[in-house]
Amino acid sequence: MSGDKAKEAAGPGLDSQLQAQIGRKLKGMYDSYLNEPMPDHLVSLLEKLDAKSRSVSADDGGKGNE
C-alpha cells in the first residue's frame, strides 16, 4: 500500500508529530502539579486506607482478594 492508503486503512488518528506535540504540552501543564506537596488531609486519608488494607490482609491470612 502507498503511504496515504496505509493511513486510511489504519483508521482515523493523529500523525506522530502532532501526538508528540500534544504530549509535550500536557507534560508541561501537569509537571508543576506533580512537584507540589500532597495536602495533609490526603496524606492522612491514604495512611488510614493503607492501615485498613493491612488489617484486612492480616485478617484473611494474607490471601488478598482472591
C-alpha positions, 0 to 999 in steps of 0.5 A: 500500500502507498503511504496515504492508503496505509493511513486510511486503512489504519483508521482515523488518528493523529500523525506522530508529530502532532501526538508528540506535540500534544504530549509535550504540552500536557507534560508541561501543564501537569509537571508543576502539579506533580512537584507540589506537596500532597495536602495533609488531609490526603496524606492522612486519608491514604495512611488510614486506607493503607492501615485498613488494607493491612488489617484486612490482609492480616485478617484473611491470612494474607490471601488478598482478594482472591 
